[in-house]
């Protein structure tokens, strides 16, 4: 994922019209779902671990 963004950034700096903006939009949408989902997952796992460990 990160390498795709780096490649698009390099492409944009050289030829902005050559960048596939739909793909960039798809990546941004994916981030909007995965980052909060991973945070919520971490919170839930932490809460369960605190209950088990004490």
Buried (B, 14 or more C-beta within 10 A) or exposed (E): EEEEEEEBEEBBEEEEEEBEEEEBEEBEEEEEEEEEEEEEEEEEEEEEEEEEEE
